[in-house]
Amino acid sequence: MELIRGLHNLREAGPCVATIGNFDGVHRGHQAILDQLKSRATALGLPMTVVVFEPQPREYFAGEQAPPRLSRLRDKVELLAEYGAERIVCLPFNAALRSLTADEFIERVLIRGLGVKHLVVGDDFRFGCDRAGDFALLQRVGERRGFEVEHTRTFALDDERVSSTRVRTMLASGNFAQAARLLGRPYQLSGRVVADRQLGRTIGVPTANLPLASRSLALRGIYACVTRLPDGRELPGAANIGWRPTVGSTRPVLEVHLFDFEGDLYGQRLTVVPCARLRGEVNFAGLEALTRQIHADLAQARRYFRAATPLDATALELPCASTGWTYPLASAPLAPEPSTSDSSAGSRPADQDDG
């Protein structure tokens, strides 16, 4: 897989079959587009190319009010490659790109940049300054300039389109089983363990701390989770995702406690699979009250793992019965939310961010 950053690095890319979008989460709807693209790329003998933007357009325009991401760029690139992308082009979404007219976008990005011979996009795809370009314009220019344009096929489950917004809704409601069904795999977070204040050690609950991007979070609260270590071991535990209101934090963090684990994880890359929502974040009166609640959370997480039924691709009715994972994914929070808890993901955004 080749990752190309910036329009200026596209000059030697050569002709391709391409699609353009956010691909946030690379869910099963996105996977259907990638299958469609792969089929056409194979038929034409051209590389399968996916164009994404960084930041995502709605993040550029809406800032912190944009929908929370399901996947960081690094994770998105890995997933796109896993599903067949041979070339991933990451374009910076900035003032220069947004100021391109629709015709300039076609000429500079699609024709001179990508050398596109076949383009797969949604029939509601809009591009160029003020979103003036549309599917019909692409078809007209393509007929004249020698590239074909094909619209993406809608992928639905339970008579509803699979979208990034729908995945966020399932995560916010604590339905990790349905989120996995929409994604085609369990939702997960990953990152490298960094040194922090080591407050957990002083109360008998050491944690591995993974910094998160300073954007709104798809998950926020306390979760029973399974953590995958670099050596392949998968250990149960509990995680806090958020801002740690009782002790204060300048950035969001994922801190995870691994049950019955001893060892040094600093600098190692971990993958955390949230399995069940225990509660939201609460601003406790002090460290003593927080400590009592943490130990109650850990006891609840242990009880959950003892009683829960593991799920895999077959149980979730996924097309691939052999995926190498089995996790006890809950379909609802383990307890009603107290009125003092923070929301896990805030208000639900409109479904306009799945391009």
Summary of the structure (lengths in Angstrom):
residues: 355
radius of gyration: 21.9
end to end distance: 21.7
largest distance: 71.4
contacts: 1109
relative contact order: 0.14
helix: 32%
strand: 23%
